[in-house]
Amino acid sequence: SGTYDFTLNHKSSYLCFLPYNTGSGEIGGQTKLTKVTVETTDNSKICGAYTLSTNGTLTGGTGTSITLNLSTPGFPIYNYLSQTSNAAYMVIAPGTHALKITYDILLPSGATDKVLQTVASTAFNANTVYSIQKNMINHAMVFTSRYHLWDAFYNVWDNSNTTFPTSETVPGANYW
């Protein structure tokens, strides 16, 4: 009759991003995750157009980077892990990949920042969800009132054991 029935066995790996912040600087999820970019550092292919061969395997794929844009204004980053509150998913091609992940965040001040994470070469199996957790405590969400000069590694009062000034009207011992 010219009608054929067949079933495709679609094989994908899934990344589940779970950013959180256990630092005291984060209050009530005020910092938002706006974008996640995944790049391969080993030039392996994680996306693109694939060809289904006669033996059922997929060949091809030209992409080494995927960007996931989250809805505005992004979702909150809480001080705990919650797959229902703040997980983002991405589909990648199965295989062994070394990844660099860039999280774009929106700070409570309205400023933006990027947080980087690397994943060592890992075998990402088909039909498997991989949890990728990132505690952002040591990044831009930990706020202090330390002053830095342009391109300085240490803050201005790094070697001082006393309180640093917060106003020129109350100079203190360390005011210049």
LUMNU-433426 format. One line per 2 residues: number of its first residue (from 1); for each residue z, x, y of N, C-alpha, C. Coordinates in Angstrom, 1 decimal, m for minus. Each point is the difference from the previous one (the first is absolute). Example, Ala and Ser with C-alpha at 12.3 -4.5 7.8 and 13.67 -1.06 7.14 Angstrom:
2
1 = 7.8:13.2:m5.7:0.0:m0.9:1.2:0.0:0.9:1.2 | m0.7:m0.4:1.1:0.0:0.9:1.1:0.8:m0.8:1.1
***
This chain:
176
1 = 0.0:0.8:m1.2:0.0:m0.8:1.2:0.0:0.9:1.3 | 0.1:1.3:m0.2:0.0:0.9:1.2:1.3:0.1:0.7
3 = 1.1:m0.6:m0.6:1.3:0.1:0.6:0.8:1.0:m0.8 | 0.7:0.9:0.7:0.8:1.0:m0.6:1.5:m0.1:0.5
5 = 0.9:0.2:m0.9:1.4:0.0:0.3:0.5:1.4:m0.1 | 0.8:0.5:0.9:0.6:1.3:m0.1:1.2:0.0:0.9
7 = 0.9:1.0:m0.4:1.3:0.1:0.8:0.1:1.4:0.5 | 0.3:0.1:1.3:0.2:1.3:0.6:1.4:0.4:m0.1
9 = 0.3:1.2:m0.4:1.4:0.5:m0.1:0.2:0.8:1.2 | 0.4:m0.6:1.1:0.2:0.7:1.3:1.2:0.9:m0.1
11 = m0.1:1.2:0.3:1.1:1.0:m0.1:0.3:0.6:1.4 | 1.2:m0.3:0.4:0.5:0.5:1.3:1.4:0.4:m0.1
13 = 0.4:0.9:0.8:1.4:0.4:0.2:0.5:m0.6:1.3 | 1.3:m0.2:0.0:0.6:m0.7:1.2:1.1:0.9:0.6
15 = 0.0:0.2:1.3:1.1:0.7:0.6:0.8:m1.0:0.8 | 1.3:0.0:m0.2:1.0:m0.9:0.7:0.8:0.9:0.9
17 = m0.2:m0.1:1.3:0.7:0.8:1.0:1.2:m0.8:0.4 | 1.2:0.8:m0.1:1.3:m0.6:0.4:0.7:0.9:1.0
19 = m0.3:m0.1:1.2:0.7:0.8:1.0:1.3:m0.6:0.4 | 1.0:0.9:0.2:1.3:m0.5:0.4:0.7:1.1:0.8
21 = 1.1:m0.3:0.7:0.7:1.0:0.8:1.5:m0.2:m0.2 | 0.7:0.9:m0.5:1.4:m0.1:m0.2:0.8:0.7:1.1
23 = m0.7:0.3:1.1:0.7:0.6:1.1:0.7:m1.0:0.9 | 0.9:0.4:0.8:0.8:m0.9:0.8:m0.8:m0.4:1.3
25 = m1.2:0.7:0.2:m0.8:m0.3:1.2:m0.8:m1.3:m0.2 | m0.1:m0.5:m1.2:m0.9:m1.1:m0.2:0.9:m1.3:m0.1
27 = m0.2:m0.9:0.8:0.8:m1.2:0.1:m0.9:m1.2:m0.3 | 0.2:m0.7:m1.0:m0.7:m1.3:m0.3:m1.5:0.0:0.0
29 = m0.5:1.1:m0.5:m1.5:0.0:m0.2:m0.8:0.0:1.3 | 0.5:0.6:1.1:m0.7:0.0:1.2:m1.2:0.9:0.0
31 = 0.0:1.0:m0.8:m1.2:0.9:m0.2:m1.0:m0.7:m1.0 | m1.3:0.0:0.4:m1.0:m0.7:m0.8:m1.0:1.0:m0.6
33 = m0.4:m0.3:m1.2:m1.1:0.7:m0.7:m1.3:m0.7:0.4 | m0.9:0.7:0.6:m1.3:m0.6:0.4:m1.2:0.4:m0.8
35 = 0.0:1.2:m0.6:m1.1:0.4:m0.7:0.4:1.1:m1.0 | m0.7:0.0:m1.2:0.2:1.0:m1.0:m1.4:0.6:m0.4
37 = m0.1:1.3:0.1:m1.3:0.7:m0.3:0.3:0.9:m1.2 | m0.8:m0.1:m1.0:0.1:0.9:m1.2:m1.2:0.8:m0.1
39 = 0.2:1.4:m0.1:m1.1:0.9:m0.1:0.3:0.9:m1.2 | m1.1:0.4:m0.7:0.2:0.9:m1.1:0.0:1.4:0.5
41 = 0.9:0.9:m0.5:0.0:1.4:0.4:m0.7:0.8:m1.0 | m0.5:m0.6:m1.1:m0.7:0.8:m1.0:m1.4:m0.4:m0.1
43 = m0.5:m0.8:1.0:m1.4:m0.5:0.1:m0.4:m0.9:m1.2 | 1.0:m0.6:m0.6:m0.3:m1.0:m1.1:m0.4:m1.3:0.7
45 = m0.7:m0.8:m0.7:m0.6:m1.3:0.6:0.9:m1.1:m0.4 | 0.5:m0.7:1.0:0.9:m1.2:m0.2:m0.6:m1.3:0.4
47 = m1.2:0.0:0.6:m0.7:m1.2:0.4:m1.5:0.2:0.1 | m0.7:m1.1:0.3:m1.4:0.0:0.2:m0.8:m0.8:m1.0
49 = m1.3:0.1:0.0:m0.9:m0.7:m0.9:0.0:0.7:m1.3 | 0.2:m0.8:m1.1:0.0:0.6:m1.4:m1.1:m0.7:m0.8
51 = m0.5:0.7:m0.9:m1.1:m0.5:m0.9:0.6:m0.2:m1.4 | m0.2:m1.2:m0.6:0.4:m0.3:m1.3:m1.0:0.5:m1.0
53 = 0.4:1.0:m0.8:m0.9:0.6:m1.0:m0.1:m0.9:m1.2 | m1.0:0.4:m0.9:m0.2:m0.8:m1.2:1.2:0.0:m1.0
55 = 0.8:1.1:0.1:1.1:0.1:m0.9:1.3:m0.7:0.6 | m0.1:m0.6:1.2:1.1:m0.7:0.6:0.8:0.8:1.0
57 = m0.3:1.3:0.2:0.8:0.8:0.9:m0.6:m0.1:1.4 | 0.8:0.2:1.0:m0.4:0.0:1.4:m0.3:1.5:0.4
59 = m1.1:0.2:0.7:m0.3:1.3:0.5:m0.3:m0.2:1.5 | 0.1:1.0:0.7:m0.3:0.0:1.5:1.3:0.0:0.8
61 = 0.0:m0.7:1.1:1.1:0.1:0.9:m0.1:1.2:0.9 | m0.1:m0.3:1.3:m0.2:1.1:0.9:1.1:0.2:1.0
63 = 1.0:m1.0:0.0:1.0:0.0:1.1:1.2:0.8:m0.4 | 0.5:0.8:0.9:1.3:0.7:m0.2:1.1:m0.4:1.0
65 = m0.3:m1.2:0.7:1.0:m0.5:0.9:m0.1:m1.5:0.1 | 1.2:m0.6:0.1:0.1:m1.5:0.1:1.0:m0.3:1.1
67 = m0.3:m0.9:0.9:1.0:m0.4:1.1:0.3:m1.5:m0.2 | 1.3:m0.2:0.0:0.5:m1.4:m0.1:0.6:m0.4:1.3
69 = m0.7:m0.9:0.8:0.6:m0.5:1.3:0.8:m1.2:m0.3 | 1.3:0.1:0.4:0.9:m1.2:m0.2:m0.1:m0.9:1.2
71 = 0.4:m1.2:m0.2:m0.1:m1.0:1.1:0.9:0.3:1.1 | m0.5:m0.3:1.2:0.7:0.3:1.2:1.3:m0.9:0.1
73 = 1.1:0.5:0.3:0.3:1.4:0.4:0.5:0.9:m1.2 | m0.5:m0.3:m1.1:0.5:0.8:m1.2:1.2:m0.7:m0.6
75 = 0.5:0.6:m1.1:1.2:m0.6:m0.5:1.2:1.0:0.2 | 1.2:m0.6:0.0:1.2:0.8:0.3:0.4:1.0:m1.0
77 = 0.5:1.1:0.4:0.6:1.0:m0.9:1.5:m0.2:0.0 | 0.5:m0.4:m1.1:1.5:m0.3:m0.1:0.7:1.3:m0.5
79 = 1.3:m0.1:m0.1:0.8:1.1:m0.5:0.3:m0.1:m1.5 | m0.9:m0.8:m0.7:0.1:m0.2:m1.4:m1.4:m0.2:m0.6
81 = m0.2:0.2:m1.3:m1.2:m0.3:m0.6:m0.1:m1.5:m0.3 | m1.2:m0.6:0.3:m0.2:m1.4:m0.3:m1.5:m0.2:m0.2
83 = m0.3:m0.3:m1.3:m1.4:m0.2:m0.3:m0.5:m1.4:0.6 | 0.9:m0.9:0.1:m0.4:m1.3:0.6:m0.1:0.0:1.5
85 = 0.8:0.9:0.7:0.0:0.0:1.4:m1.0:1.0:0.6 | m0.1:1.1:m0.6:m0.8:1.0:0.7:m0.7:1.0:m1.0
87 = m0.8:m0.6:m0.8:m0.9:0.8:m0.9:m1.5:m0.2:0.4 | m0.7:1.1:m0.1:m1.5:m0.1:0.3:m0.7:0.5:m1.2
89 = m1.1:m0.6:m0.4:m0.7:0.4:m1.3:m1.4:0.5:0.4 | m0.4:0.9:m0.8:m1.4:0.6:0.1:m0.6:0.2:m1.3
91 = m1.3:m0.3:m0.2:m0.7:0.2:m1.2:m0.7:1.3:0.0 | 0.1:0.9:m1.0:m0.7:1.2:m0.1:m0.7:0.2:m1.3
93 = m0.9:0.8:m0.2:m0.7:0.3:m1.2:1.0:0.8:m0.9 | 0.0:m0.4:m1.3:0.9:0.8:m0.9:m0.5:1.4:m0.1
95 = 0.9:0.9:m0.4:m0.3:1.4:m0.1:1.1:0.9:0.5 | m0.2:1.3:m0.1:1.1:0.9:0.5:m0.4:0.4:1.4
97 = 1.0:m0.3:0.9:m0.2:0.2:1.4:1.2:0.6:0.7 | m0.2:0.9:0.9:1.1:0.5:0.9:m0.2:m0.7:1.3
99 = 1.0:m0.6:0.6:m0.1:m0.8:1.1:0.8:0.4:1.2 | m0.6:m0.2:1.2:0.7:0.1:1.3:0.0:m1.4:0.6
101 = 1.3:m0.5:0.3:0.1:m1.3:0.5:0.5:0.1:1.4 | m0.6:m0.7:0.9:0.4:m0.1:1.4:0.4:m1.4:0.4
103 = 1.3:m0.1:0.4:0.5:m1.3:0.4:0.0:m0.1:1.5 | m0.7:m1.0:0.6:0.0:m0.2:1.4:1.1:m1.0:0.3
105 = 1.0:0.4:0.9:1.1:m0.8:0.3:0.0:m0.4:1.5 | 0.6:m1.1:0.3:0.2:m0.5:1.4:1.5:0.0:0.2
107 = 0.4:0.8:0.9:1.4:0.2:0.3:0.5:m1.1:0.9 | 1.3:m0.3:0.0:0.6:m1.0:0.9:m0.4:0.1:1.5
109 = m0.2:1.3:0.4:m0.3:0.3:1.4:m1.5:m0.4:0.3 | m0.8:m0.3:m1.0:m1.4:m0.3:0.2:m0.9:1.2:m0.2
111 = 0.7:1.2:m0.2:m0.8:1.2:m0.3:m0.4:0.0:m1.5 | m1.0:0.7:m0.3:m0.5:0.1:m1.4:0.2:1.4:m0.5
113 = 0.1:0.1:m1.3:0.2:1.3:m0.7:m0.6:0.0:m1.4 | m0.2:1.2:m0.6:m0.5:0.1:m1.3:1.0:0.7:m0.9
115 = 0.2:m0.5:m1.2:0.9:0.7:m1.0:m0.9:0.3:m1.2 | 0.1:1.3:m0.4:m0.8:0.5:m1.1:0.8:0.1:m1.3
117 = m0.7:m0.2:m1.1:0.5:0.1:m1.3:m1.1:0.5:m1.0 | 0.4:0.9:m0.9:m1.0:0.5:m0.9:0.5:m0.4:m1.4
119 = m1.0:m0.2:m0.9:0.3:m0.3:m1.4:m0.8:1.0:m0.8 | 0.8:0.8:m0.8:m0.6:1.0:m0.8:m1.1:m0.6:m1.0
121 = m0.8:0.8:m0.5:m1.0:m0.5:m0.9:0.6:m0.8:m1.1 | m0.4:m1.3:m0.1:0.5:m0.9:m0.9:m1.1:m0.8:m0.7
123 = 0.2:m0.3:m1.3:m0.9:m0.8:m0.7:0.3:m1.5:0.3 | m0.9:m0.7:0.7:0.1:m1.4:0.4:m0.8:m0.8:m1.1
125 = 0.7:m0.6:m0.9:m0.6:m0.7:m1.1:m0.5:m1.4:0.5 | m1.0:m0.5:m0.7:m0.5:m1.3:0.3:1.0:m1.1:m0.3
127 = m0.1:m1.1:0.8:0.9:m1.2:m0.2:1.5:0.4:0.1 | 0.3:0.9:0.9:1.4:0.5:0.1:0.3:0.0:1.5
129 = 1.2:m0.5:0.4:0.5:0.0:1.4:0.9:1.2:0.1 | m0.2:0.8:1.0:0.8:1.2:0.3:0.8:m0.2:1.3
131 = 1.3:0.1:m0.1:0.9:m0.2:1.1:0.1:1.3:0.8 | m0.4:0.0:1.3:0.1:1.1:0.8:1.0:m0.3:1.1
133 = 1.2:0.6:m0.2:1.1:m0.2:1.0:0.0:1.1:1.0 | 0.4:m0.3:1.2:0.1:1.0:1.1:1.2:m0.4:0.9
135 = 1.0:0.9:m0.1:1.1:m0.2:0.9:m0.3:0.7:1.3 | m0.1:m0.7:1.1:m0.5:0.6:1.3:1.2:0.4:0.9
137 = 1.1:0.3:m0.6:1.2:0.3:0.7:m0.2:1.3:0.9 | m0.7:1.0:m0.5:m0.1:1.2:0.7:m1.2:0.1:0.9
139 = m0.5:m1.2:0.4:m1.2:0.0:0.8:0.3:m0.7:1.4 | m1.0:m0.5:0.6:0.2:m0.5:1.4:1.0:m1.1:0.2
141 = 0.5:m0.6:m1.0:0.9:m1.1:0.2:1.5:0.5:0.2 | 0.2:1.3:m0.1:1.4:0.5:0.2:0.0:0.5:1.5
143 = 0.6:m0.7:0.8:0.0:0.3:1.5:1.3:0.7:0.4 | m0.2:1.0:0.8:1.1:0.7:0.6:m0.3:0.2:1.5
145 = 1.0:0.4:0.8:m0.3:0.2:1.4:0.0:1.5:0.3 | m0.5:0.8:m0.9:m0.2:1.4:0.2:m1.3:0.3:0.8
147 = 0.1:0.9:0.9:m1.2:0.4:0.9:m0.7:1.2:m0.6 | m1.3:m0.1:0.0:m0.9:1.1:m0.4:m1.0:0.4:1.0
149 = m0.2:1.3:0.2:m1.1:0.4:0.8:m1.3:0.0:m0.7 | m1.1:0.0:0.7:m1.3:m0.1:m0.7:m0.2:1.0:m1.1
151 = m0.3:m0.4:m1.2:m0.4:0.9:m1.1:1.2:0.8:m0.5 | 1.3:m0.4:0.4:1.2:0.7:m0.4:0.4:m0.4:m1.4
153 = 0.4:0.9:m0.8:0.5:m0.3:m1.4:1.4:m0.6:0.1 | 0.9:0.6:0.9:1.4:m0.5:0.1:0.2:m0.7:1.3
155 = 1.0:m0.9:0.0:0.3:m0.7:1.2:0.6:0.9:1.0 | 0.1:m0.4:1.3:0.5:0.9:1.1:1.4:0.5:m0.2
157 = 0.8:m0.9:m0.6:1.4:0.4:m0.2:0.4:0.3:m1.4 | m1.0:0.6:m0.7:0.2:0.2:m1.5:1.2:0.9:m0.3
159 = 0.2:1.1:0.7:1.1:0.9:m0.3:1.3:m0.4:0.7 | 0.0:m1.1:0.7:1.2:m0.4:0.7:1.0:m0.9:m0.9
161 = 1.2:0.3:0.1:1.0:m0.7:m0.8:0.7:m1.1:0.9 | m0.5:m0.1:1.2:0.6:m1.0:0.9:m0.9:m1.2:0.2
163 = 0.4:m1.0:0.7:m0.8:m1.2:0.3:m1.1:0.4:1.0 | m1.2:m0.5:m0.3:m1.1:0.3:0.9:0.0:m1.1:1.1
165 = m0.5:0.3:1.2:0.0:m1.0:1.1:m1.0:m1.1:m0.3 | 0.4:m1.2:0.6:m0.9:m1.1:m0.1:m0.4:m0.5:1.3
167 = 0.5:0.6:1.1:m0.3:m0.5:1.3:0.3:1.2:1.0 | m0.9:0.1:1.0:0.2:1.1:1.0:1.2:m0.2:0.9
169 = 0.5:m1.3:0.0:1.2:m0.3:0.9:1.2:0.4:m0.8 | 0.0:0.2:m1.3:1.1:0.4:m0.7:m0.4:1.3:m0.8
171 = m0.1:1.2:0.7:m0.6:1.1:m0.6:0.7:0.6:m1.2 | 1.2:0.1:m0.1:0.7:0.6:m1.2:m0.3:1.5:0.0
173 = 0.6:0.6:m1.1:m0.1:1.5:m0.1:m1.4:0.5:m0.3 | m0.8:m0.8:m0.6:m1.4:0.5:m0.4:m1.1:m0.4:1.0
175 = 0.3:m0.6:1.1:m1.0:m0.4:0.9:m0.6:1.2:0.7 | m1.3:0.1:0.1:m0.7:1.2:0.7:m0.3:m0.3:1.4
***
